[in-house]
């Protein structure tokens, strides 16, 4: 069966510091991969999606970036965090059939 | 533009009572439809999905949803709520387009509280 992992689970970082969040999927090949941010009361905001290695599409201009160095690995990064980057970050995967499966999330607090 | 509306931000029901969470969508054609549930501090779990066929779909945890094309709605129901159902519920739609990236549009969620 397929599983999706995210780490770290929680992270507290100062403003201006770099960020790297990792997501890996097991038990499937060539998945679509997604990064979402969830802020209180604002639902889910799609940040990036990827349909293959090295293929990244950005939905929202911001100081975040994403990379997909391997088929089942998706990384969210920032060179300098802002206070507004605080939130709950969710990674998800899907086959071509549209239903998405979510990881456990990373709680990021920028201080 | 495509959109999903969940008109109720917060609903409180008594344990054992029935539940209906509303979802309306704006889309050019019949999309794929989903309901997800999220417990505090957790990821989203897929409850059920509608692709085609029978407009009443059954999901996990005793939930069901009915697709009504004429009302552009996909409401979630449960006949008897349990305390463990307290969570946030998200409705989502996806495009039936050839070559679609599989992106989903989510509603802002409905938080369900359950009174003992």
Interface residues (C-beta under 8 A of the other chain):
Chain A: X32 X34 X41 X42 X43 X44 X46 X49 X51 X57 X90 X92 X94 X96 X97 X98 X99 X100 X101 X102 X103 X104 X105 X107
Chain B: X32 X34 X36 X41 X42 X43 X44 X45 X46 X49 X90 X94 X100 X101 X102 X103 X104 X106 X107 X108 X109
